[in-house]
């Protein structure tokens, strides 16, 4: 067998090396090629995700909930790890009234492993909101307590707890949470704490625990010395104990808080003085107050009613007319004045007052308004039913041109 020439072996060796190098290069390119394609695809997906997210936000701002849900659902399919989008989807479903669906979405987030703490707390907050909307208040509180244990400095968690405690009538817990919130903020409002303590006291009073109620009302007065409701209820609790003299003293202190609400104290004082056999004292109490506050038309009305009860009709008519000079649309004044004329058998005057009263009945008589949002009410309120502000109540002026014109008395 003849031997292969050396130069042939060299050529074969070089060809083999070249083939090996070519294979390595081709293999490297084949390995790299999917990565390059995958990177481009990832970039395209990211751009599509951001675009869908932007469209969703635009729909939310335009109030187009269904379209926003469609876009955010697309984002969730493109990037299942985007936990924020699930929070938003749940919020949108809840706003549509699909609260059970929102609850399932938010609940699924809370059991995900390795999600950021902030997202988990946000999901728990939303889940608590879902439960509260469905009426599962105890479960909502349990969820919020879990959120607070994860993030003890999160004010939003405690604010939600405060709302739930107020909603369920747990005023003692609401008071403690409000104190905690004020401590976190570095300061607070004694008025709000005062009213929370009052609500706790009202529960005690309603259930016959007068001593506990007195303690709550006393704390409320210490927190806000200008709180009318606390002083009124403190007197009410003393009256429950049969301590009429002390109750009268407590009600007298309303004038130190806000003299325009003394009419509420006088209503109570009349009853207490009657039970003490000193009903005649009330006339002097009214007159003394009116000397210092002549514009207090509600107290003047009370004085007129007192004269009416004593059959001092001339004095009663004088006081009612004084009220109507300044509050010409006050229906109650016309009604009682009409009754006074009837008792005196002054038929013509009674008929005239009836006519005037009917003219203004179309204008609703709402005596009290909220200085914060403008809400109006026939009855006094200490927390505005519309905006939720405490101690925003003010007496409305029934002598204003607007109210008078609403009754049909327009100038020409």
Steps between C-alpha positions, in 0.01 A plus 500: 500500500654822388534780752305830467721792409572746780365802311165316458479441875565869563222599262258257666596636842440860392163407346399329827601801708309732267191279520523495879531879518209539258290266714582696814410828330175363360411343833565828681284689255220245532516527879503879489228539237202398723624733773507793263151413372371446853640835606321677216179314584533601869549862399195487275292343777614764745402779261159338437448458875579866569273614218209290633567633850490861375175435314353346815592805708341728240180297514499518880533879493215515244279280719494219241529208741435211258761623251751551783440144622560370146837680473617409850401135441719509188790633711446219754514236224819649355666530840349281775769626738360856487329489841391864489273430204306241701441755776361741241286235335344413835425867568328532162286190549397628845403836351275310257330320787676168431638492854530121530720497190710785639536307825629189317756705307631680809498182709707317237762775527530468879601132478764549231849418625782752472295808406631837625380602847339821373296309241391242757381770743318679216332174400393440861356852517300438184387159626379663824313758291332218305397325823367825647294564187352151530424555869771265631621752756666257742696339218598844371634597844696175522657571159590856602662373820712268284596796280592705809724218625684501166533880485443663843563851362242490219247777575259385230458168682413673828271746322306207356484339845367827644220511244403140570496546877273804459276309259462209744451727804821393677571855619757402761720336234435790262621741769823301551569477126439875456750569781751273325451685171553836669818369662627383161426845353660685790180678606124482489156648548343486846155556349499168317628309804238675711216386274630143482501491880146648499379219272647245740323677788168498313521121467562470876212738576265312270581176679454648847871525592471858622833515688693382195308751287585786739867404484492510119322837486741646755795387285332650194466840674867487603598430138286785361366758742292654218309178431128572543388139464731379779361754748140424407550126542696541823195678640270229360699230681488695827124537459477121456656471845236735639754781546290777345689788662834374367340429163379862478853621580639282220245630250568860606861450386385463138507881483876484559537261206261666252214723621311460170419142605363593843148428372592129519601543864190703585273219374659271757512759776124565475429136582753490785368822660144367469599181685672711766183709539678817385356542151471878547881521491497431126350835403787685665754262343362577154488875558852509641634312197311722254635816661848379405402330171196684360534335158453146634162442336469136611531600866250781438265238354542292817417805714188565290389139548556536875275808505243306299500214755445755776214655297695827478378543143592864452861433598506185283372688194758775554787250505374307196466823303854597601623167366313546171635853456844344461411150374201559268491146357508306826198271461501384861465857626192555280352170612531571873394864457192372315431262789538787749248714312255207500537456875426873539205467259654760271361338186598769250865504604505117503371492143762752386782294654364185332514675162858618558603154621360331189688745278836391632441126546637438151841617624627210711592608848849371556650671802847346500777492242852360462765771480726262308283361217173698522278206601168612657281327755186550705666334801826596672796273417851476647652298215397605150315211331628617162872580543567335837650807670451535875373824658437671165136578587380860486163670541351618170363850467129479413490873448717495189366645175555165326271308737242780504487505119471120490179544698356712218576852631696641206557865454390669182 
